[in-house]
Amino acid sequence: MANQQIQRIKSISEYHRLRGLHQPEHPLISLVDYAAMKNSPDNNKISWVYDFYFIALKKNMNAKFKYGQQDYDFDEGVMFFIAPGQVFRIEVMQDAPDKSGWMLLIHPDFLWNFTLATTIKKYEYFSYSVHEALFLSEKEEAVVSGVIQNIQQEYHANIDTFSQQIIISQIEVLLNYSQRFYHRQFITRRIANHKVFWINWKLYWISISAVMR
């Protein structure tokens, strides 16, 4: 990301302000409807660093996402995860009118004194080493959406000690489902690559046999 301007967003309230959104109902967590956001081409030149966790599912975005050394194209049901302090860039080709999805912003302080504050680091899809976004099937997207609806219900209530515990529990469910779906994607991709390998190998021997006749 050489010669790129890097902008750090330190708080969720600052993120809302920069994106033209209403102030979050809680300073340490926010659930944003992606369709309500406007993307500016001016932001294409900026690389971003957040001081909070960022989990999102975006559809019909018409954009490229640069994370570490990897580029991703957004499509139907694409989910991605960003940890605090990591650099990324989104290049929007054109702000699609039919875009949809959600973004869950979680400041590490929201998890303080809960087990998830430590265990969240075990989820490898927050790492630069992950080489592909998470592509959800319709059933998987329905499962994820159900968890997000539970979080949304608590988020729009007056957050107290009990609702914080419930929200954190639901975040953990979301992360565990994502872990399962990533594993499914890996297995599916490995099987598909294996089949392609054997098809190519078979075609190779057929061509060799034809030459030797």
Backbone as ProteinMPNN parsed JSONL, in Angstrom:
{"seq_chain_A": "MANQQIQRIKSISEYHRLRGLHQPEHPLISLVDYAAMKNSPDNNKISWVYDFYFIALKKNMNAKFKYGQQDYDFDEGVMFFIAPGQVFRIEVMQDAPDKSGWMLLIHPDFLWNFTLATTIKKYEYFSYSVHEALFLSEKEEAVVSGVIQNIQQEYHANIDTFSQQIIISQIEVLLNYSQRFYHRQFITRRIANHKVFWINWKLYWISISAVMR", "coords_chain_A": {"N_chain_A": [[0.828, -1.194, 0.0], [1.922, 1.211, -0.82], [2.595, 4.73, -0.925], [0.089, 5.446, -0.094], [-2.416, 7.237, 1.603], [-2.891, 6.952, 5.05], [-5.45, 6.561, 7.335], [-6.466, 6.708, 10.644], [-9.054, 5.477, 12.649], [-10.245, 6.037, 15.714], [-12.395, 5.612, 17.406], [-15.758, 4.291, 17.67], [-17.756, 6.181, 17.554], [-16.453, 8.211, 16.152], [-16.189, 6.94, 13.691], [-18.893, 6.765, 12.892], [-19.426, 9.493, 12.626], [-17.692, 10.29, 10.531], [-18.765, 8.824, 8.478], [-21.22, 9.928, 8.092], [-23.346, 9.097, 9.674], [-25.91, 8.665, 12.227], [-25.173, 9.268, 15.685], [-23.844, 6.475, 17.513], [-25.85, 4.204, 19.482], [-24.598, 3.131, 21.591], [-21.374, 3.725, 22.863], [-19.382, 1.798, 22.497], [-20.131, -0.249, 20.864], [-21.711, -1.006, 17.759], [-24.265, -1.459, 15.342], [-24.628, -1.346, 12.005], [-26.642, -0.452, 9.253], [-25.807, -1.252, 6.091], [-26.893, -0.294, 3.706], [-27.674, 2.259, 4.28], [-25.468, 3.83, 4.139], [-23.275, 6.11, 2.425], [-20.941, 5.904, -0.12], [-17.879, 7.428, -0.918], [-15.923, 8.285, -3.745], [-13.565, 9.586, -3.142], [-12.536, 8.348, -0.941], [-11.253, 6.156, -1.931], [-8.564, 6.501, -2.177], [-7.546, 6.224, 0.282], [-6.088, 4.378, 2.913], [-7.189, 2.443, 5.655], [-7.23, 2.27, 9.244], [-8.637, 0.742, 11.958], [-9.499, 1.078, 15.407], [-11.001, -0.871, 16.528], [-12.954, -3.918, 16.41], [-14.218, -5.132, 13.322], [-16.827, -6.439, 11.686], [-18.447, -7.636, 8.88], [-21.116, -8.051, 6.505], [-21.617, -7.752, 3.209], [-23.437, -6.95, 0.255], [-23.767, -6.792, -3.307], [-21.91, -4.703, -3.734], [-20.019, -3.749, -5.555], [-17.142, -3.348, -5.516], [-13.622, -3.377, -4.64], [-11.65, -4.992, -2.21], [-8.88, -4.481, -0.274], [-6.721, -6.211, 1.716], [-4.129, -6.737, 3.794], [-1.95, -8.474, 1.75], [-3.789, -9.238, -0.053], [-6.414, -9.218, -2.497], [-9.927, -8.753, -2.689], [-13.036, -9.459, -4.265], [-16.275, -8.177, -3.996], [-19.341, -9.925, -3.664], [-22.424, -11.755, -3.867], [-23.513, -12.256, -0.574], [-20.988, -11.946, 0.85], [-18.656, -12.108, 3.414], [-16.55, -10.492, 5.789], [-13.737, -9.898, 8.014], [-12.161, -7.748, 10.31], [-9.503, -6.967, 12.415], [-8.578, -4.891, 15.25], [-6.186, -2.322, 14.53], [-5.247, -3.216, 12.071], [-4.385, -2.745, 8.626], [-6.278, -1.69, 5.844], [-7.937, -1.344, 2.664], [-10.613, -0.048, 0.719], [-11.834, -0.027, -2.483], [-14.184, 1.55, -4.197], [-16.019, 1.005, -7.048], [-18.417, 1.955, -8.133], [-21.129, 3.375, -6.445], [-23.474, 1.192, -5.633], [-27.007, 1.126, -6.127], [-28.578, -0.924, -5.136], [-27.278, -2.057, -3.038], [-26.676, -3.891, -0.012], [-26.709, -5.135, 3.391], [-24.819, -5.454, 6.483], [-22.907, -4.006, 9.184], [-20.932, -4.759, 11.894], [-19.581, -3.241, 14.605], [-17.184, -3.426, 17.071], [-15.78, -2.365, 19.953], [-12.75, -3.181, 21.664], [-12.918, -2.674, 24.42], [-15.546, -3.159, 25.05], [-15.662, -5.835, 25.399], [-14.261, -6.238, 27.647], [-13.33, -7.886, 30.643], [-14.778, -10.097, 30.043], [-14.775, -13.477, 28.845], [-14.511, -13.642, 26.077], [-12.896, -11.529, 25.361], [-10.337, -12.47, 25.418], [-10.452, -14.953, 24.023], [-11.248, -14.255, 21.474], [-9.08, -13.865, 19.913], [-8.378, -16.291, 18.888], [-9.696, -16.803, 16.584], [-8.937, -17.274, 13.412], [-9.643, -16.006, 11.061], [-9.542, -13.286, 11.342], [-7.035, -12.62, 10.69], [-4.264, -11.488, 8.628], [-3.318, -13.631, 7.229], [-5.331, -15.102, 6.135], [-6.571, -16.023, 3.037], [-8.841, -15.606, 1.56], [-12.148, -14.233, 1.285], [-15.206, -14.855, 3.144], [-17.593, -16.759, 1.683], [-20.963, -17.046, 1.711], [-23.565, -19.499, 1.695], [-27.096, -19.514, 0.863], [-28.516, -20.645, 3.002], [-26.62, -20.502, 5.052], [-26.28, -17.751, 5.208], [-28.8, -17.054, 6.149], [-28.704, -18.148, 8.707], [-26.662, -16.59, 9.893], [-27.866, -14.074, 9.683], [-29.979, -14.382, 11.44], [-28.659, -14.434, 13.918], [-27.594, -11.867, 13.936], [-29.957, -10.384, 14.043], [-30.77, -10.98, 16.629], [-28.747, -9.68, 18.077], [-29.263, -7.076, 17.244], [-31.776, -6.623, 18.371], [-31.195, -6.52, 21.118], [-29.374, -4.441, 21.078], [-30.855, -2.179, 20.401], [-32.337, -1.901, 22.624], [-32.259, -0.571, 25.995], [-29.041, -0.736, 26.899], [-27.846, -2.769, 29.376], [-26.26, -4.473, 32.155], [-27.106, -7.106, 31.749], [-27.938, -7.181, 29.057], [-25.546, -6.637, 27.785], [-24.088, -8.96, 28.323], [-25.689, -10.787, 26.938], [-25.455, -9.838, 24.308], [-22.69, -10.188, 23.874], [-22.553, -12.945, 24.091], [-24.023, -13.634, 21.822], [-22.359, -12.563, 19.856], [-20.222, -14.302, 20.106], [-21.462, -16.651, 19.258], [-21.897, -15.923, 16.598], [-19.224, -15.731, 15.698], [-18.402, -18.377, 16.021], [-20.1, -19.763, 14.266], [-19.17, -18.6, 11.908], [-16.612, -19.611, 11.896], [-17.177, -22.315, 11.45], [-18.349, -22.123, 8.888], [-16.242, -21.14, 7.363], [-14.56, -23.329, 7.531], [-16.096, -25.206, 6.149], [-16.036, -23.997, 3.643], [-13.331, -24.214, 3.05], [-13.043, -27.024, 2.922], [-14.793, -27.615, 0.802], [-13.562, -26.161, -1.281], [-11.118, -27.51, -1.384], [-11.894, -30.093, -2.162], [-12.981, -29.488, -4.662], [-10.692, -28.518, -6.005], [-9.191, -30.833, -5.955], [-10.683, -32.504, -7.611], [-10.451, -31.097, -10.025], [-7.712, -31.354, -10.428], [-7.441, -34.165, -10.858], [-9.011, -34.483, -13.124], [-7.59, -32.925, -14.978], [-5.197, -34.36, -14.944], [-6.05, -36.813, -15.964], [-6.867, -36.03, -18.53], [-4.41, -35.282, -19.475], [-3.023, -37.752, -19.639], [-4.609, -39.03, -21.499], [-4.118, -37.489, -23.753], [-1.377, -37.95, -24.062], [-1.395, -40.688, -24.551], [-2.713, -40.725, -26.967], [-0.837, -39.502, -28.641], [1.21, -41.363, -28.592], [0.226, -43.506, -29.926]], "CA_chain_A": [[0.0, 0.0, 0.0], [2.838, 2.322, -0.886], [2.071, 6.023, -1.356], [-1.311, 5.551, 0.289], [-2.72, 7.943, 2.836], [-3.462, 6.063, 6.058], [-6.256, 7.281, 8.321], [-6.828, 5.881, 11.792], [-10.308, 5.819, 13.316], [-9.994, 5.563, 17.072], [-13.617, 5.266, 18.14], [-16.945, 3.996, 16.868], [-18.434, 7.468, 17.352], [-15.734, 8.89, 15.068], [-16.564, 6.255, 12.453], [-20.244, 7.226, 12.541], [-19.356, 10.895, 12.205], [-17.043, 10.357, 9.23], [-19.631, 8.189, 7.481], [-22.492, 10.639, 8.02], [-24.371, 8.341, 10.382], [-26.281, 9.134, 13.554], [-24.3, 8.767, 16.742], [-24.242, 5.133, 17.956], [-26.613, 4.146, 20.728], [-23.632, 2.76, 22.623], [-20.063, 4.149, 22.336], [-18.438, 0.703, 22.318], [-20.646, -1.239, 19.911], [-22.683, -0.442, 16.828], [-24.721, -2.302, 14.239], [-24.945, -0.371, 10.965], [-27.258, -0.911, 8.01], [-24.905, -0.793, 5.039], [-27.647, 0.418, 2.67], [-27.836, 3.657, 4.696], [-24.2, 4.529, 3.984], [-22.879, 6.607, 1.115], [-19.508, 5.738, -0.361], [-17.288, 8.503, -1.707], [-14.716, 7.889, -4.483], [-12.395, 10.197, -2.505], [-12.005, 7.399, 0.046], [-10.503, 5.101, -2.603], [-7.135, 6.781, -2.053], [-7.194, 6.148, 1.701], [-6.036, 3.111, 3.635], [-7.806, 2.675, 6.958], [-6.897, 1.477, 10.421], [-9.645, 0.908, 13.005], [-9.125, 0.645, 16.757], [-12.088, -1.729, 16.98], [-13.251, -5.039, 15.524], [-15.153, -4.785, 12.258], [-17.367, -7.645, 11.043], [-19.437, -7.126, 7.935], [-21.632, -8.807, 5.38], [-22.048, -6.765, 2.217], [-23.909, -7.527, -1.004], [-23.922, -5.854, -4.429], [-21.129, -3.523, -3.373], [-19.261, -3.275, -6.706], [-15.922, -2.775, -4.969], [-12.509, -4.267, -4.329], [-11.21, -4.868, -0.834], [-7.461, -4.818, -0.125], [-6.46, -6.535, 3.119], [-2.819, -7.359, 3.741], [-1.494, -8.553, 0.365], [-4.83, -9.953, -0.793], [-7.541, -8.454, -3.039], [-11.184, -9.487, -2.701], [-14.173, -8.875, -4.968], [-17.523, -8.401, -3.267], [-20.392, -10.575, -4.435], [-23.542, -12.102, -3.001], [-23.244, -12.892, 0.697], [-19.569, -11.983, 1.177], [-18.44, -11.684, 4.789], [-15.142, -10.332, 6.089], [-13.448, -9.615, 9.422], [-10.972, -6.918, 10.495], [-9.127, -6.787, 13.814], [-8.008, -3.557, 15.532], [-4.797, -2.07, 14.184], [-4.873, -3.756, 10.768], [-4.539, -1.782, 7.535], [-7.032, -2.195, 4.699], [-8.43, -0.304, 1.751], [-11.749, -0.43, -0.118], [-11.952, 0.782, -3.69], [-15.552, 1.446, -4.707], [-16.109, 1.345, -8.47], [-19.624, 2.773, -8.247], [-22.003, 3.089, -5.311], [-24.632, 0.479, -6.186], [-28.261, 1.481, -5.457], [-29.207, -2.094, -4.522], [-26.374, -2.646, -2.053], [-27.32, -4.221, 1.25], [-25.846, -5.818, 4.335], [-24.681, -4.862, 7.801], [-21.564, -3.911, 9.736], [-20.916, -4.833, 13.357], [-18.37, -2.605, 15.122], [-17.051, -3.796, 18.488], [-14.54, -1.893, 20.582], [-12.242, -4.183, 22.615], [-13.35, -2.368, 25.784], [-16.87, -3.741, 25.264], [-15.446, -7.234, 25.777], [-13.425, -6.27, 28.842], [-13.797, -8.681, 31.779], [-15.486, -11.265, 29.525], [-13.859, -14.469, 28.273], [-14.322, -13.389, 24.649], [-11.813, -10.564, 25.202], [-9.125, -13.262, 25.165], [-10.658, -16.035, 23.053], [-11.501, -13.728, 20.121], [-7.811, -13.925, 19.176], [-8.194, -17.629, 18.314], [-10.393, -16.881, 15.3], [-7.876, -16.95, 12.473], [-10.092, -15.217, 9.913], [-9.192, -11.892, 11.561], [-5.617, -12.472, 10.379], [-3.838, -11.237, 7.252], [-2.944, -14.891, 6.589], [-6.5, -15.666, 5.453], [-6.406, -15.613, 1.648], [-10.102, -15.424, 0.85], [-13.297, -13.815, 2.077], [-16.14, -15.944, 3.432], [-18.744, -16.748, 0.786], [-22.033, -17.764, 2.391], [-24.718, -20.014, 0.963], [-28.338, -18.882, 1.317], [-28.834, -21.166, 4.329], [-25.65, -19.944, 5.988], [-26.601, -16.328, 5.379], [-29.998, -16.995, 6.994], [-28.254, -18.413, 10.074], [-25.941, -15.398, 10.342], [-28.838, -12.98, 9.817], [-30.734, -14.624, 12.67], [-27.825, -14.003, 15.042], [-27.525, -10.399, 13.874], [-31.245, -9.872, 14.517], [-30.74, -11.066, 18.094], [-27.888, -8.592, 18.538], [-29.975, -5.829, 16.969], [-32.859, -6.484, 19.346], [-30.602, -6.076, 22.377], [-28.685, -3.177, 20.841], [-31.824, -1.078, 20.396], [-32.877, -1.764, 23.975], [-31.331, 0.131, 26.874], [-28.013, -1.72, 27.213], [-27.472, -2.885, 30.782], [-25.332, -5.58, 32.405], [-27.64, -8.343, 31.177], [-27.936, -7.102, 27.597], [-24.164, -6.742, 27.342], [-23.754, -10.389, 28.35], [-26.433, -11.432, 25.853], [-24.845, -9.43, 23.043], [-21.389, -10.843, 23.761], [-22.842, -14.356, 23.818], [-24.436, -13.724, 20.423], [-21.154, -12.328, 19.054], [-19.465, -15.546, 20.136], [-22.184, -17.565, 18.368], [-21.602, -15.463, 15.243], [-17.845, -16.098, 15.385], [-18.317, -19.837, 15.909], [-20.718, -20.135, 12.99], [-18.253, -18.17, 10.858], [-15.528, -20.598, 11.901], [-17.711, -23.516, 10.79], [-18.567, -21.865, 7.471], [-14.913, -21.074, 6.751], [-14.072, -24.71, 7.409], [-16.865, -25.794, 5.05], [-15.527, -23.417, 2.4], [-12.018, -24.815, 2.817], [-13.25, -28.416, 2.497], [-15.402, -27.575, -0.53], [-12.544, -25.714, -2.224], [-10.105, -28.565, -1.5], [-12.485, -31.164, -2.969], [-13.091, -28.99, -6.041], [-9.34, -28.493, -6.569], [-8.771, -32.232, -6.127], [-11.362, -33.005, -8.813], [-9.844, -30.441, -11.186], [-6.395, -31.971, -10.6], [-7.553, -35.494, -11.459], [-9.532, -34.326, -14.493], [-6.471, -32.464, -15.802], [-4.25, -35.463, -15.033], [-6.644, -37.801, -16.874], [-6.788, -35.478, -19.882], [-3.0, -35.316, -19.865], [-2.65, -39.107, -20.063], [-5.338, -39.339, -22.732], [-3.406, -36.83, -24.842], [-0.105, -38.657, -24.23], [-1.704, -41.978, -25.173], [-3.057, -40.467, -28.367], [0.399, -39.203, -29.35], [2.052, -42.565, -28.636], [-0.369, -44.529, -30.803]], "C_chain_A": [[0.869, 1.253, 0.0], [2.126, 3.564, -1.415], [0.579, 6.17, -1.072], [-1.439, 6.345, 1.58], [-3.376, 6.974, 3.808], [-4.19, 6.89, 7.104], [-6.701, 6.317, 9.414], [-8.131, 6.401, 12.394], [-10.266, 5.195, 14.703], [-11.245, 5.111, 17.811], [-14.758, 4.986, 17.171], [-17.736, 5.273, 16.599], [-17.779, 8.252, 16.217], [-16.077, 8.267, 13.724], [-17.944, 6.721, 11.985], [-20.207, 8.653, 11.995], [-18.759, 11.02, 10.804], [-17.915, 9.778, 8.126], [-21.004, 8.839, 7.379], [-23.642, 9.906, 8.67], [-24.738, 9.017, 11.694], [-25.321, 8.556, 14.585], [-24.769, 7.387, 17.219], [-24.989, 5.181, 19.274], [-25.749, 3.711, 21.9], [-22.245, 3.095, 22.08], [-19.117, 3.014, 21.998], [-18.921, -0.384, 21.371], [-21.68, -0.58, 19.013], [-23.007, -1.461, 15.746], [-25.287, -1.382, 13.169], [-25.567, -1.056, 9.759], [-26.425, -0.356, 6.85], [-25.626, 0.002, 3.952], [-27.793, 1.9, 3.003], [-26.57, 4.478, 4.49], [-23.978, 4.989, 2.55], [-21.365, 6.489, 0.983], [-18.998, 6.845, -1.273], [-16.057, 7.987, -2.434], [-13.44, 8.477, -3.88], [-11.739, 9.245, -1.509], [-11.188, 6.279, -0.592], [-8.994, 5.262, -2.436], [-6.631, 6.591, -0.618], [-7.137, 4.703, 2.161], [-6.46, 3.386, 5.066], [-7.23, 1.762, 8.026], [-7.961, 1.777, 11.473], [-9.088, 0.431, 14.347], [-10.229, -0.213, 17.373], [-12.258, -2.87, 15.987], [-14.348, -4.629, 14.536], [-15.557, -6.083, 11.561], [-18.478, -7.193, 10.109], [-19.875, -8.193, 6.946], [-22.197, -7.788, 4.406], [-22.398, -7.462, 0.908], [-24.049, -6.426, -2.049], [-23.143, -4.562, -4.198], [-20.367, -2.931, -4.552], [-17.972, -2.587, -6.262], [-14.858, -3.842, -4.804], [-12.008, -3.941, -2.931], [-9.775, -5.356, -0.726], [-7.149, -4.984, 1.349], [-5.168, -7.318, 3.182], [-2.322, -7.319, 2.308], [-2.544, -9.165, -0.55], [-5.917, -8.994, -1.269], [-8.781, -9.338, -3.043], [-12.198, -8.72, -3.547], [-15.428, -9.18, -4.174], [-18.58, -8.982, -4.197], [-21.532, -10.867, -3.473], [-23.046, -12.748, -1.708], [-21.777, -13.008, 1.054], [-19.353, -11.369, 2.558], [-16.939, -11.532, 5.029], [-14.965, -9.768, 7.488], [-12.15, -8.816, 9.521], [-10.732, -6.738, 11.982], [-8.579, -5.383, 14.024], [-6.548, -3.477, 15.105], [-4.355, -2.591, 12.838], [-5.227, -2.774, 9.653], [-5.314, -2.421, 6.383], [-7.498, -1.026, 3.844], [-9.595, -0.869, 0.944], [-11.829, 0.533, -1.29], [-13.32, 0.547, -4.305], [-15.578, 1.898, -6.162], [-17.273, 2.309, -8.72], [-20.551, 2.388, -7.113], [-23.312, 2.496, -5.821], [-25.905, 0.836, -5.423], [-28.914, 0.318, -4.728], [-28.293, -2.774, -3.508], [-27.136, -2.904, -0.751], [-26.314, -4.916, 2.154], [-25.776, -5.084, 5.659], [-23.212, -4.834, 8.203], [-21.674, -3.896, 11.256], [-19.563, -4.318, 13.836], [-18.299, -2.871, 16.625], [-15.724, -3.272, 19.02], [-14.057, -2.937, 21.583], [-12.686, -3.935, 24.056], [-14.732, -2.94, 26.092], [-16.756, -5.175, 25.758], [-14.686, -7.367, 27.093], [-14.11, -7.023, 29.988], [-14.691, -9.849, 31.361], [-14.479, -12.195, 28.861], [-13.535, -14.173, 26.816], [-13.204, -12.379, 24.39], [-10.496, -11.261, 24.882], [-9.322, -14.256, 24.033], [-10.899, -15.528, 21.631], [-10.249, -13.818, 19.261], [-7.59, -15.29, 18.521], [-8.835, -17.746, 16.935], [-9.466, -16.356, 14.202], [-8.336, -16.082, 11.311], [-9.94, -13.712, 10.135], [-7.769, -11.592, 11.093], [-5.387, -12.158, 8.91], [-3.603, -12.544, 6.491], [-4.114, -15.569, 5.879], [-6.535, -15.128, 4.026], [-7.719, -15.481, 0.883], [-11.199, -14.991, 1.815], [-14.204, -15.019, 2.288], [-17.378, -15.787, 2.555], [-19.829, -17.638, 1.386], [-23.067, -18.303, 1.408], [-25.965, -19.313, 1.508], [-28.698, -19.34, 2.732], [-27.895, -20.587, 5.384], [-25.924, -18.468, 6.256], [-27.828, -16.153, 6.271], [-29.637, -17.228, 8.457], [-27.577, -17.175, 10.657], [-26.907, -14.239, 10.579], [-29.674, -13.134, 11.082], [-29.958, -14.177, 13.898], [-27.75, -12.481, 15.09], [-28.829, -9.775, 14.355], [-31.327, -9.928, 16.042], [-29.892, -9.95, 18.696], [-28.596, -7.246, 18.377], [-31.069, -5.572, 17.992], [-32.322, -5.973, 20.683], [-29.958, -4.702, 22.24], [-29.644, -1.995, 20.922], [-32.574, -0.951, 21.718], [-31.891, -0.928, 24.793], [-30.29, -0.866, 27.369], [-27.64, -1.663, 28.691], [-26.511, -4.06, 30.937], [-25.798, -6.864, 31.731], [-27.581, -8.312, 29.654], [-26.523, -7.178, 27.049], [-23.73, -8.206, 27.296], [-24.429, -11.131, 27.196], [-25.807, -11.104, 24.504], [-23.512, -10.136, 22.835], [-21.564, -12.34, 23.482], [-23.227, -14.556, 22.354], [-23.257, -13.467, 19.478], [-20.328, -13.602, 18.979], [-20.128, -16.604, 19.25], [-21.882, -17.217, 16.909], [-20.199, -15.895, 14.809], [-17.698, -17.607, 15.203], [-18.965, -20.346, 14.62], [-19.787, -19.765, 11.829], [-17.082, -19.132, 10.743], [-15.966, -21.871, 11.172], [-17.831, -23.299, 9.288], [-17.242, -21.719, 6.72], [-14.351, -22.479, 6.539], [-14.784, -25.409, 6.265], [-16.333, -25.283, 3.708], [-14.173, -24.023, 2.036], [-12.155, -26.241, 2.291], [-13.803, -28.463, 1.074], [-14.384, -27.198, -1.585], [-11.494, -26.8, -2.459], [-10.614, -29.711, -2.358], [-12.568, -30.748, -4.432], [-11.731, -28.975, -6.722], [-8.825, -29.902, -6.844], [-9.391, -32.807, -7.403], [-10.744, -32.404, -10.066], [-8.488, -31.07, -11.491], [-6.505, -33.309, -11.326], [-8.129, -35.439, -12.864], [-8.407, -33.913, -15.432], [-5.445, -33.581, -16.009], [-4.749, -36.53, -16.012], [-6.557, -37.323, -18.322], [-5.357, -35.508, -20.404], [-2.613, -36.701, -20.384], [-3.385, -39.528, -21.326], [-4.602, -38.731, -23.933], [-2.066, -37.517, -25.125], [-0.323, -39.989, -24.948], [-2.009, -41.806, -26.66], [-1.809, -40.206, -29.212], [1.222, -40.46, -29.566], [1.473, -43.653, -29.539], [0.215, -44.486, -32.205]], "O_chain_A": [[0.599, 2.219, 0.714], [1.202, 3.482, -2.223], [-0.111, 6.937, -1.744], [-0.673, 6.152, 2.524], [-4.306, 6.256, 3.442], [-3.617, 7.81, 7.688], [-7.244, 5.248, 9.136], [-8.293, 7.6, 12.618], [-10.255, 3.972, 14.845], [-11.16, 4.313, 18.744], [-14.724, 5.391, 16.009], [-18.322, 5.425, 15.527], [-18.468, 8.883, 15.415], [-16.238, 8.975, 12.731], [-18.13, 7.035, 10.809], [-20.883, 8.969, 11.016], [-19.27, 11.778, 9.98], [-17.817, 10.192, 6.97], [-21.865, 8.347, 6.65], [-24.793, 10.072, 8.266], [-23.982, 9.838, 12.213], [-24.734, 7.492, 14.383], [-25.974, 7.154, 17.32], [-24.786, 6.086, 20.083], [-26.118, 3.898, 23.059], [-21.961, 2.775, 20.926], [-18.139, 3.229, 21.282], [-18.194, -1.34, 21.105], [-22.432, 0.293, 19.449], [-22.146, -2.218, 15.297], [-26.3, -0.717, 13.387], [-25.094, -2.096, 9.302], [-26.348, 0.857, 6.654], [-25.026, 0.884, 3.337], [-28.012, 2.714, 2.106], [-26.595, 5.698, 4.65], [-24.425, 4.353, 1.596], [-20.613, 6.918, 1.858], [-19.623, 7.158, -2.287], [-15.221, 7.32, -1.825], [-12.354, 7.934, -4.079], [-10.536, 9.325, -1.263], [-10.507, 5.532, 0.11], [-8.239, 4.294, -2.54], [-5.446, 6.772, -0.338], [-8.017, 3.902, 1.846], [-6.134, 4.432, 5.628], [-6.803, 0.64, 7.752], [-8.166, 2.934, 11.838], [-8.299, -0.513, 14.4], [-10.37, -0.271, 18.594], [-11.767, -2.801, 14.86], [-15.269, -3.885, 14.873], [-14.733, -6.741, 10.926], [-19.361, -6.44, 10.519], [-19.122, -9.103, 6.6], [-23.131, -7.054, 4.727], [-21.751, -8.429, 0.505], [-24.398, -5.288, -1.734], [-23.652, -3.467, -4.436], [-20.09, -1.732, -4.559], [-17.729, -1.421, -6.575], [-15.14, -5.04, -4.825], [-11.951, -2.781, -2.524], [-9.48, -6.507, -1.047], [-7.284, -4.049, 2.137], [-5.1, -8.442, 2.685], [-2.274, -6.249, 1.702], [-2.245, -9.562, -1.676], [-6.301, -8.073, -0.549], [-8.704, -10.525, -3.359], [-12.216, -7.49, -3.547], [-15.627, -10.309, -3.728], [-18.698, -8.586, -5.356], [-21.598, -10.29, -2.387], [-22.248, -13.685, -1.747], [-21.346, -14.063, 1.519], [-19.806, -10.258, 2.837], [-16.144, -12.334, 4.538], [-15.902, -9.231, 8.079], [-11.154, -9.167, 8.889], [-11.651, -6.395, 12.726], [-8.156, -4.743, 13.062], [-5.776, -4.419, 15.287], [-3.189, -2.428, 12.48], [-6.232, -2.066, 9.726], [-5.037, -3.556, 5.994], [-7.452, 0.131, 4.264], [-9.569, -2.029, 0.534], [-11.886, 1.75, -1.112], [-13.588, -0.517, -4.862], [-15.209, 3.03, -6.477], [-17.139, 3.32, -9.408], [-20.742, 1.203, -6.843], [-24.154, 3.206, -6.371], [-25.893, 0.851, -4.193], [-29.709, 0.525, -3.811], [-28.508, -3.934, -3.157], [-28.111, -2.221, -0.438], [-25.206, -5.245, 1.732], [-26.582, -4.192, 5.926], [-22.384, -5.546, 7.635], [-22.427, -3.106, 11.826], [-18.523, -4.891, 13.511], [-19.241, -2.575, 17.36], [-14.661, -3.702, 18.571], [-14.876, -3.527, 22.287], [-12.817, -4.881, 24.832], [-15.06, -3.181, 27.254], [-17.644, -5.673, 26.45], [-14.49, -8.474, 27.594], [-15.294, -6.828, 30.265], [-15.29, -10.513, 32.207], [-13.444, -11.744, 28.37], [-12.418, -14.422, 26.363], [-12.623, -12.375, 23.305], [-9.649, -10.721, 24.171], [-8.453, -14.393, 23.172], [-10.768, -16.295, 20.677], [-10.333, -13.845, 18.033], [-6.7, -15.429, 17.681], [-8.547, -18.688, 16.197], [-9.244, -15.151, 14.083], [-7.504, -15.476, 10.636], [-10.184, -12.932, 9.214], [-7.345, -10.436, 11.099], [-6.198, -12.509, 8.053], [-3.678, -12.573, 5.263], [-3.912, -16.507, 5.107], [-6.53, -13.914, 3.821], [-7.703, -15.264, -0.329], [-11.183, -15.334, 2.997], [-14.0, -16.073, 1.687], [-18.114, -14.808, 2.669], [-19.633, -18.842, 1.548], [-23.402, -17.65, 0.42], [-25.888, -18.599, 2.508], [-29.129, -18.538, 3.561], [-28.327, -20.226, 6.479], [-25.814, -17.999, 7.389], [-27.892, -15.211, 7.06], [-30.194, -16.584, 9.346], [-27.881, -16.761, 11.775], [-26.78, -13.51, 11.563], [-30.035, -12.146, 11.72], [-30.535, -13.603, 14.821], [-27.833, -11.883, 16.163], [-28.805, -8.735, 15.013], [-31.887, -9.03, 16.671], [-30.27, -9.347, 19.7], [-28.535, -6.39, 19.259], [-31.266, -4.438, 18.428], [-32.924, -5.097, 21.304], [-29.992, -3.896, 23.17], [-29.294, -0.937, 21.447], [-33.349, -0.015, 21.913], [-30.801, -0.616, 24.314], [-30.608, -1.746, 28.169], [-27.179, -0.636, 29.189], [-26.006, -4.581, 29.943], [-24.986, -7.623, 31.204], [-27.215, -9.306, 29.028], [-26.31, -7.723, 25.966], [-23.082, -8.637, 26.343], [-23.822, -11.992, 26.559], [-25.646, -11.983, 23.657], [-23.234, -10.628, 21.742], [-20.797, -12.925, 22.717], [-22.809, -15.527, 21.723], [-23.168, -14.086, 18.417], [-19.796, -13.946, 17.923], [-19.44, -17.365, 18.57], [-21.642, -18.102, 16.088], [-20.009, -16.368, 13.688], [-16.956, -18.061, 14.333], [-18.441, -21.247, 13.966], [-19.639, -20.535, 10.879], [-16.615, -19.433, 9.645], [-15.211, -22.43, 10.376], [-17.466, -24.17, 8.499], [-17.137, -22.132, 5.565], [-13.749, -22.776, 5.507], [-14.153, -26.128, 5.49], [-16.198, -26.05, 2.755], [-13.901, -24.309, 0.87], [-11.476, -26.627, 1.34], [-13.343, -29.249, 0.245], [-14.325, -27.812, -2.65], [-11.033, -26.993, -3.584], [-9.876, -30.248, -3.184], [-12.27, -31.535, -5.331], [-11.615, -29.37, -7.882], [-8.121, -30.142, -7.825], [-8.726, -33.501, -8.173], [-10.533, -33.105, -11.056], [-8.145, -31.294, -12.652], [-5.773, -33.57, -12.28], [-7.775, -36.26, -13.709], [-8.266, -34.454, -16.529], [-4.893, -33.735, -17.098], [-3.971, -37.081, -16.791], [-6.222, -38.091, -19.223], [-5.112, -35.725, -21.591], [-1.965, -36.826, -21.423], [-2.855, -40.291, -22.132], [-4.476, -39.36, -24.984], [-1.665, -37.652, -26.28], [0.448, -40.372, -25.829], [-1.619, -42.624, -27.493], [-1.733, -40.638, -30.362], [1.864, -40.612, -30.606], [2.165, -44.614, -29.876], [-0.177, -45.278, -33.062]]}, "name": "protein", "num_of_chains": 1, "seq": "MANQQIQRIKSISEYHRLRGLHQPEHPLISLVDYAAMKNSPDNNKISWVYDFYFIALKKNMNAKFKYGQQDYDFDEGVMFFIAPGQVFRIEVMQDAPDKSGWMLLIHPDFLWNFTLATTIKKYEYFSYSVHEALFLSEKEEAVVSGVIQNIQQEYHANIDTFSQQIIISQIEVLLNYSQRFYHRQFITRRIANHKVFWINWKLYWISISAVMR"}
